[in-house]
Amino acid sequence: MRGLFKVKQDLICSIREKELQLSKLKEHIDKSVVCSDLYNKVLIEKAVLTKQLEDLQNKSLINRIKHLLPRREKLICDYFKGNN
């Protein structure tokens, strides 16, 4: 159980780092294509980490069983479904 707590804390820390990076990059999105691309990349990375944390926190029996079954390939839109 302690390992699960460590993973959860690491994910939260990584999400906070991504949020900090996004806040710094947001000022420069319009100034450079490179900054805009980097902002989009960090945004996707944050969405992936957030989804991983959400999956980790969801402890229902059905979701545990789902992890044992073969997974379908995730699409990028799958990471943004809950962020409306």
N, C-alpha and C positions, 0 to 999 in steps of 0.2 A: 504494500500500500504506500510505503514511503517513496518508492520509485515513481509511482503515479503522481504523487504530489510534486516531485522534482520536475517531471515532464511538464506538468501544468504550469508551474512557476516559470520554467524556461520559455514556454509558449507565450505567457503573459508578458514577460520581459521582452521577447522578440517583437511582439505586437506593439509595445510601447516605443521601441526603437524605430519601428517602421512609421509610426505616427509622428515621431519627431522628425524623421527624414522627410516625410510628406509635408509637414508644416514648413520646413526650410526650403523645399523645392517648389512649393506652391507659388512663392514670390517670383520665381524665375521661369515659370512655364511659358509665358508669352515672349520671353526674351530669346529663347534658344530651342531649337528642335531637339538637341541632345538632352536638355533639362526636361523637356516635355516627355521624351521617350523614357527617361530615367524615372520620372514621376509615375508614368503608367506602369513601369516594371515594378516599382516599389508598391504601388497600389494593388497589383495582382499578388505580390508576395504576401502582403498584409491580409488579403482576402483568403489566401490559402491557409495562413496561420490561424486566422479566426475560425475558419471551417474546421481545422484540426482540433482546436480548443473546444468548439461546440460539440464535435463528435466525441471527444474525450469526456465531456461533462454529461453527455446523454448516456445514462446507465440502464436504459430499459433492456429487457431480455431480448426483445425482437432485434434491436440494433446490435447486440452482442452476437446474435446468430447471423446477422447480415455480414459481419466481418469474416465469418467462416466460409460463406458462400462466395463463388466467383463474382467479382465486381464488374460492372459495366464501366467502360471508359468514361471518365468525367470530362465534361465540356467546360469551357471557361465560364459560360453563363450559369453553370451549377453553383459556382462560388458566390454569385451575386443574387441568388434567388431570395434570400432572407434579408437583404440589405435595403429594402424599399422604404 
